[in-house]
Amino acid sequence: MEDSINNERKFPRNLSIQEITLLNSILPENKPGYKEYRDKISRLVVSGLGRFGTTNLVLGKGENDPDLNSPSASIFASGTVICNETEIDITIHNEVNGEIEVDILPKPAGTDADNENIFPENLGEITSWSYSDWIPGERAPHDNSDVREVILIPKNYLLAIAPVHKKIWLHEYSTGVNYLIPVTNFHNQLMMVKNIRDISIISNQGLFFKNLYSYPDKEIISAFILYNNYFKRFNIDFSSFTGKKEKSSDNFNTKDHPGSLGLYKKRFFQKFYKKR
């Protein structure tokens, strides 16, 4: 096994020791959800490159070339390793069809003649940080900035919102995993909850973080339920919010959560496209 980052285009190949170290830096072993992902990656090889150059790798069993026809999967873990000579941003995507896409991207420390990123031979790591390490009650990673916590289901799921980072993540207590939530998708659902149709507001996610504390918990929770109903990322039972189990996931108490997915979709798109 190679010690350092391997930019050779011979595949399949094993991950280098340096690559494994970097990936593991954002997969804390003391959290069962990330430990499981560590073990999963340890059984894979680099099948080939992704769509974004030599720092974008696709891990798999090495039996087939990477599937580059599908878009990148949602992000599972993200963080940064700070070294003597550079900083390295690391992203690990969710597994899809036995493949895991990863990015190991150094911030500009020089490029070669082919305009490819150059890794220092000796990383000389000073420190690292990631969203994976965060636990409820802590401030934001790296800069110790503010985090708003919204409890979805006590001791099960909590939504964390870091306005300085402009990040949202779902904390799952049982696994310790912090699932990053795409801001645009969440913000669109929040605008439906607020019954806002002004495109200048809908398209400006920065306003959400600027005015974060003006949104009551019930609106944040409603937006998340709409988001999850639409994208179906998490198997979370929100029936407790209705007082009884509903047959349709589009139904929940409008007193506690202003509107249902079906109703908001209907109202929003009827009004938005009324004059078209």
Buried (B, 14 or more C-beta within 10 A) or exposed (E): EEEBBBBEEEBBBBBBBBBBBBBBBBBBEEBEBBBEBBEBBEEBBBBBBBEEBBBBBBBBEBEEEBBEEEEBBBBBBBBBBBBEBBBBBBBBBBBBEBBBBBBBBBEEBEEEEEEEBBBBEEBEBEEBBBBBBBEEEEEBBBEEEBBBEBBBBEEEBBBBBBBBBEBBBBBBBEBBBBBBBBBEBBBBBBBBBBEEBEEEBBEEBEBBBEEBEEBEEBBBBBBBBBBBBBBEBBEBEBEEBBEEEBEEBBBBEEEEBBBBBEBBBEBBEEEEEEEE
